[in-house]
Amino acid sequence: MNTHEDYMKIAADLAEENVRKGGGPFSAIVVKDGEVVATGCNRVTDKHDPTAHAEVEAIRRATKKLGTYDLSGCTIYASCEPCPMCLGAIYWARLENLYFGNTRQDAAAIGFDDEFIYQELEKPINQRAIPTKQIVTENIKQAFKHWSQFEDKQEY
């Protein structure tokens, strides 16, 4: 039976391999019932996709392999403390446990500083760096209304 440290070593090796291939130093693995279901590495630059972080890549692969958006019963091991986007994805995927190696301070020390995002999330909308304003149209609530009344909806 593998230990948490064994899975973290796998994540560390994947991160190192990704660096050798020209990618970022981040990786993640999703484990269910002692089996590695999926892995992911940072693919932001080669995919030209700012959401292609290791955790998101691993979650996407795990949900595809398992045929579900709900990863209850799964654990994620990340080579680094997840950024706010990845942390949100981990919660939305309903992963049961999160283990990480490097801290967000370790990441900041090598040029991957997400602290500004954590700070932005705490600010009122009108004080954030990206100008943000709500726009209400006469039909903006329709989809929400229809969803709330739809009997065959699959809640997530």
C-alpha positions as a Python dict, from the first residue, in 0.01 Angstrom:
ca = {
    (1, 'M'): (0, 0, 0),
    (2, 'N'): (137, 340, -95),
    (3, 'T'): (179, 613, 166),
    (4, 'H'): (108, 983, 130),
    (5, 'E'): (482, 1032, 93),
    (6, 'D'): (492, 779, -193),
    (7, 'Y'): (225, 972, -382),
    (8, 'M'): (401, 1302, -314),
    (9, 'K'): (723, 1155, -453),
    (10, 'I'): (534, 1067, -771),
    (11, 'A'): (409, 1425, -793),
    (12, 'A'): (761, 1559, -732),
    (13, 'D'): (905, 1338, -1006),
    (14, 'L'): (634, 1452, -1250),
    (15, 'A'): (707, 1818, -1172),
    (16, 'E'): (1079, 1764, -1231),
    (17, 'E'): (1011, 1586, -1560),
    (18, 'N'): (783, 1871, -1668),
    (19, 'V'): (1061, 2123, -1606),
    (20, 'R'): (1301, 1916, -1817),
    (21, 'K'): (1042, 1929, -2098),
    (22, 'G'): (1021, 2308, -2073),
    (23, 'G'): (707, 2331, -1859),
    (24, 'G'): (641, 2478, -1518),
    (25, 'P'): (754, 2306, -1196),
    (26, 'F'): (406, 2194, -1093),
    (27, 'S'): (227, 1861, -1099),
    (28, 'A'): (-68, 1687, -938),
    (29, 'I'): (-205, 1336, -913),
    (30, 'V'): (-554, 1214, -829),
    (31, 'V'): (-577, 891, -632),
    (32, 'K'): (-882, 674, -566),
    (33, 'D'): (-879, 354, -365),
    (34, 'G'): (-500, 344, -368),
    (35, 'E'): (-474, 377, -746),
    (36, 'V'): (-342, 677, -938),
    (37, 'V'): (-641, 770, -1153),
    (38, 'A'): (-489, 1070, -1330),
    (39, 'T'): (-189, 1298, -1338),
    (40, 'G'): (-143, 1654, -1456),
    (41, 'C'): (143, 1894, -1507),
    (42, 'N'): (148, 2266, -1566),
    (43, 'R'): (75, 2314, -1938),
    (44, 'V'): (7, 2689, -1942),
    (45, 'T'): (276, 2786, -2192),
    (46, 'D'): (258, 2496, -2437),
    (47, 'K'): (-125, 2493, -2444),
    (48, 'H'): (-146, 2874, -2442),
    (49, 'D'): (-406, 2828, -2168),
    (50, 'P'): (-381, 3017, -1839),
    (51, 'T'): (-614, 2760, -1677),
    (52, 'A'): (-393, 2461, -1765),
    (53, 'H'): (-248, 2434, -1415),
    (54, 'A'): (-141, 2091, -1290),
    (55, 'E'): (-435, 2046, -1054),
    (56, 'V'): (-690, 2144, -1320),
    (57, 'E'): (-525, 1914, -1574),
    (58, 'A'): (-534, 1622, -1326),
    (59, 'I'): (-896, 1693, -1234),
    (60, 'R'): (-998, 1709, -1601),
    (61, 'R'): (-831, 1375, -1673),
    (62, 'A'): (-973, 1210, -1360),
    (63, 'T'): (-1330, 1319, -1433),
    (64, 'K'): (-1299, 1199, -1791),
    (65, 'K'): (-1156, 862, -1686),
    (66, 'L'): (-1413, 809, -1410),
    (67, 'G'): (-1704, 947, -1614),
    (68, 'T'): (-1817, 1191, -1347),
    (69, 'Y'): (-1771, 1550, -1237),
    (70, 'D'): (-1783, 1440, -873),
    (71, 'L'): (-1448, 1318, -741),
    (72, 'S'): (-1576, 1230, -395),
    (73, 'G'): (-1365, 947, -263),
    (74, 'C'): (-1055, 1081, -439),
    (75, 'T'): (-748, 1253, -300),
    (76, 'I'): (-527, 1501, -483),
    (77, 'Y'): (-154, 1534, -428),
    (78, 'A'): (-5, 1857, -562),
    (79, 'S'): (362, 1942, -583),
    (80, 'C'): (274, 2291, -458),
    (81, 'E'): (3, 2457, -252),
    (82, 'P'): (-277, 2525, -502),
    (83, 'C'): (-344, 2875, -631),
    (84, 'P'): (-694, 3020, -577),
    (85, 'M'): (-818, 2892, -914),
    (86, 'C'): (-697, 2539, -849),
    (87, 'L'): (-824, 2543, -493),
    (88, 'G'): (-1166, 2641, -627),
    (89, 'A'): (-1152, 2354, -880),
    (90, 'I'): (-1057, 2111, -602),
    (91, 'Y'): (-1360, 2217, -398),
    (92, 'W'): (-1594, 2209, -700),
    (93, 'A'): (-1469, 1858, -786),
    (94, 'R'): (-1544, 1752, -427),
    (95, 'L'): (-1207, 1590, -371),
    (96, 'E'): (-1194, 1453, -19),
    (97, 'N'): (-833, 1531, 67),
    (98, 'L'): (-561, 1764, -53),
    (99, 'Y'): (-192, 1715, 18),
    (100, 'F'): (76, 1947, -115),
    (101, 'G'): (454, 1977, -106),
    (102, 'N'): (587, 2327, -168),
    (103, 'T'): (410, 2627, -16),
    (104, 'R'): (277, 2929, -200),
    (105, 'Q'): (566, 3123, -45),
    (106, 'D'): (809, 2873, -202),
    (107, 'A'): (638, 2934, -538),
    (108, 'A'): (657, 3311, -493),
    (109, 'A'): (1030, 3285, -427),
    (110, 'I'): (1083, 3142, -778),
    (111, 'G'): (853, 3388, -956),
    (112, 'F'): (507, 3228, -921),
    (113, 'D'): (341, 3474, -684),
    (114, 'D'): (-36, 3440, -646),
    (115, 'E'): (-59, 3657, -334),
    (116, 'F'): (-215, 3943, -532),
    (117, 'I'): (-507, 3715, -625),
    (118, 'Y'): (-567, 3620, -261),
    (119, 'Q'): (-566, 3992, -178),
    (120, 'E'): (-801, 4076, -466),
    (121, 'L'): (-1056, 3819, -347),
    (122, 'E'): (-1080, 3995, -11),
    (123, 'K'): (-1148, 4338, -165),
    (124, 'P'): (-1495, 4477, -240),
    (125, 'I'): (-1574, 4443, -611),
    (126, 'N'): (-1539, 4815, -675),
    (127, 'Q'): (-1183, 4818, -534),
    (128, 'R'): (-1034, 4534, -740),
    (129, 'A'): (-756, 4589, -993),
    (130, 'I'): (-973, 4469, -1284),
    (131, 'P'): (-1266, 4712, -1316),
    (132, 'T'): (-1579, 4508, -1239),
    (133, 'K'): (-1941, 4621, -1263),
    (134, 'Q'): (-2272, 4437, -1257),
    (135, 'I'): (-2499, 4489, -1559),
    (136, 'V'): (-2864, 4391, -1516),
    (137, 'T'): (-3075, 4340, -1828),
    (138, 'E'): (-3445, 4254, -1841),
    (139, 'N'): (-3364, 3891, -1927),
    (140, 'I'): (-3060, 3827, -1707),
    (141, 'K'): (-3258, 3628, -1445),
    (142, 'Q'): (-3443, 3406, -1696),
    (143, 'A'): (-3194, 3116, -1703),
    (144, 'F'): (-3178, 3116, -1321),
    (145, 'K'): (-3557, 3115, -1301),
    (146, 'H'): (-3585, 2831, -1551),
    (147, 'W'): (-3316, 2631, -1370),
    (148, 'S'): (-3492, 2668, -1036),
    (149, 'Q'): (-3817, 2540, -1193),
    (150, 'F'): (-3662, 2262, -1405),
    (151, 'E'): (-3764, 1930, -1251),
    (152, 'D'): (-3513, 1705, -1430),
    (153, 'K'): (-3205, 1910, -1350),
    (154, 'Q'): (-2889, 1736, -1237),
    (155, 'E'): (-2766, 1936, -941),
    (156, 'Y'): (-2396, 1978, -894),
}
